[in-house]
């Protein structure tokens, strides 16, 4: 992680996913030493959790919006 890279918890989805891709590429292509590989793997795991959490939050928001729209339609007698 470079000094300009934000902490995983502060990353948005696009940032976390892009860094995850770089981590995977480094593990696949660079053949790092064991300690570096472990550090990359741990970072990758944290990035995966961040991406999954952000996707879960987005899905929940979409479901809530969908439920709200459905409620509005049924209150008007349509649907």
trRosetta pair geometry for C-beta under 8 A, 3 or more apart (Angstrom, degrees):
i j d omega theta_ij theta_ji phi_ij phi_ji
1 5 4.7 -126 -166 73 85 138
1 43 6.8 -175 -50 -123 104 140
2 5 4.9 106 55 -11 73 103
5 19 7.0 99 -148 -105 126 138
6 10 4.2 -104 163 87 124 117
6 11 5.5 161 82 -69 113 73
6 15 7.0 19 43 152 114 154
7 10 4.9 80 61 10 82 106
7 11 7.5 -137 95 -24 42 85
8 11 5.7 -47 -154 10 37 118
8 16 6.6 74 -152 -114 76 107
8 43 7.6 -174 -67 -156 126 70
8 46 4.6 -86 -95 143 174 116
8 47 6.0 -123 -130 -81 117 59
8 50 5.1 -142 171 -52 98 144
9 50 7.1 -142 -91 -107 36 117
11 15 4.1 -136 -159 91 100 119
11 16 4.2 127 117 -57 135 88
11 19 7.2 -80 -130 13 159 134
11 47 7.8 -13 64 -125 156 81
11 50 6.1 50 65 160 111 152
12 15 5.2 91 52 12 70 104
12 16 7.1 -145 92 -4 32 93
12 54 7.3 113 -170 -131 50 153
13 16 6.0 -64 -147 41 28 107
13 17 6.0 23 161 -17 68 112
13 51 6.1 90 -142 -128 78 71
13 54 4.5 -165 -79 120 97 151
13 55 7.2 103 -119 -57 130 72
13 58 7.8 -2 -55 -34 149 137
14 17 6.0 -56 -141 39 26 108
14 18 6.2 27 159 -19 63 109
15 18 6.0 -58 -148 36 27 109
15 19 6.4 20 158 -13 64 108
16 19 6.0 -59 -148 40 29 106
16 20 6.2 34 152 -24 65 107
16 47 5.0 169 -172 -154 89 85
16 50 4.6 -137 -135 101 154 126
16 51 5.1 -166 113 -64 126 84
16 54 7.2 154 37 3 145 143
17 20 5.4 -51 -147 34 32 116
17 21 6.6 37 153 -21 63 100
17 47 7.7 151 -82 170 28 110
17 51 5.6 96 -74 -106 82 129
18 21 5.8 -50 -155 31 32 113
18 22 6.8 31 148 -17 63 103
19 22 5.4 -52 -151 36 40 113
19 23 6.3 43 150 -22 69 102
19 43 7.8 -93 147 153 115 113
19 47 5.8 -143 92 -116 103 143
20 23 5.6 -50 -147 34 33 113
20 24 6.4 34 154 -18 65 104
20 44 6.0 98 -138 -138 76 73
20 47 4.1 -178 -77 129 97 138
20 48 6.5 114 -124 -64 136 64
20 51 6.6 -32 -27 -32 154 140
21 24 5.8 -54 -148 36 31 111
21 25 6.3 32 154 -19 64 107
22 25 5.7 -55 -147 38 31 112
22 26 6.3 33 154 -21 65 106
23 26 5.8 -55 -148 35 29 111
23 27 6.4 26 155 -16 64 107
23 40 5.2 164 -157 -172 92 91
23 43 5.7 -157 -112 97 141 108
23 44 4.3 -176 129 -79 145 96
23 47 6.6 165 12 21 148 151
24 27 5.8 -58 -149 38 31 109
24 28 6.1 21 157 -13 66 112
24 44 6.7 108 -62 -122 70 132
25 28 5.9 -62 -143 43 28 106
25 29 5.6 -13 174 14 68 119
25 30 7.8 69 129 -17 66 99
26 29 6.8 -70 -122 52 19 85
26 30 4.7 -18 -161 13 62 132
26 32 6.6 27 157 -33 97 122
26 40 5.7 -134 95 -136 123 148
27 30 7.3 -15 -59 41 11 93
27 32 7.1 -58 -107 16 50 110
27 37 6.3 97 -124 -140 87 84
27 40 5.4 179 -68 120 98 137
27 41 6.9 92 -101 -71 139 76
27 44 7.3 -23 -27 -44 142 150
32 36 3.8 -109 166 97 127 119
32 37 4.6 168 80 -60 103 75
32 40 6.4 120 36 -7 155 139
33 36 4.9 82 56 16 78 106
33 37 6.7 -145 92 -10 34 92
34 37 5.6 -58 -144 36 27 113
34 38 6.4 27 158 -19 64 105
35 38 5.8 -53 -149 35 30 111
35 39 6.5 29 153 -17 64 106
36 39 5.6 -53 -148 38 34 112
36 40 6.2 35 153 -18 66 105
37 40 5.7 -53 -147 38 31 112
37 41 6.2 34 153 -22 64 106
38 41 5.5 -52 -145 35 31 114
38 42 6.4 32 155 -18 65 104
39 42 5.8 -52 -147 36 31 111
39 43 6.4 31 153 -18 64 106
40 43 5.6 -55 -147 38 31 112
40 44 6.2 36 152 -22 65 106
41 44 5.5 -53 -149 35 30 115
41 45 6.5 34 152 -21 64 102
42 45 5.7 -50 -150 32 33 113
42 46 6.6 32 152 -16 64 103
43 46 5.8 -55 -153 37 33 111
43 47 6.3 33 150 -19 66 107
44 47 5.6 -56 -146 37 32 112
44 48 6.3 36 154 -23 66 102
45 48 5.7 -49 -147 32 32 113
45 49 6.6 31 153 -17 63 104
46 49 5.8 -54 -151 36 32 111
46 50 6.4 34 150 -21 65 106
47 50 5.5 -52 -147 35 34 113
47 51 6.3 33 155 -17 66 104
48 51 5.9 -55 -148 38 30 109
48 52 6.2 28 155 -17 65 109
49 52 5.8 -56 -144 39 29 110
49 53 6.2 31 156 -21 64 109
50 53 5.8 -57 -148 37 27 111
50 54 6.4 24 156 -16 64 108
51 54 5.9 -58 -148 38 29 108
51 55 6.3 28 155 -17 65 108
52 55 5.7 -56 -147 38 30 111
52 56 6.3 34 153 -22 65 105
53 56 5.6 -52 -148 34 31 113
53 57 6.5 32 153 -18 64 104
54 57 5.6 -51 -149 35 34 113
54 58 6.4 34 153 -19 65 105
55 58 5.6 -53 -146 37 33 111
55 59 6.3 35 154 -21 66 105
56 59 5.7 -54 -147 35 30 112
56 60 6.4 32 154 -20 64 105
57 60 5.8 -55 -150 35 31 112
57 61 6.5 31 153 -19 64 105
58 61 5.7 -53 -150 35 33 112
58 62 6.4 32 153 -19 66 105
59 62 5.7 -54 -149 36 32 111
59 63 6.3 32 153 -19 66 106
60 63 5.7 -54 -147 37 31 111
60 64 6.3 30 155 -19 65 106
61 64 5.8 -55 -147 37 30 110
61 65 6.3 30 154 -18 65 106
62 65 5.7 -55 -148 37 31 111
62 66 6.2 32 153 -20 65 108
63 66 5.6 -56 -147 38 31 113
63 67 6.3 31 155 -19 66 105
64 67 5.7 -52 -146 36 31 110
64 68 6.4 35 153 -21 63 105
65 68 5.6 -54 -150 34 32 114
65 69 6.5 31 154 -18 65 104
66 69 5.8 -54 -149 35 32 109
66 70 6.4 32 153 -19 65 106
67 70 5.6 -54 -148 36 33 112
67 71 6.4 37 153 -22 65 104
68 71 5.7 -52 -150 33 32 113
68 72 6.6 33 152 -20 63 103
69 72 5.7 -53 -152 33 34 113
69 73 6.6 33 152 -18 65 104
70 73 5.8 -55 -152 35 34 111
70 74 6.4 26 155 -14 67 107
70 79 7.3 -173 -157 161 70 164
71 74 6.0 -59 -145 40 31 105
71 75 6.3 33 157 -23 66 107
72 75 5.9 -54 -147 32 29 112
72 76 6.8 22 157 -13 62 107
73 76 6.1 -64 -156 37 31 106
73 78 5.1 -83 -172 84 82 94
73 79 4.3 65 137 -16 115 143
74 77 7.7 57 -176 -70 36 16
74 78 7.6 -111 -87 68 27 52
74 79 5.3 -82 -79 75 65 121
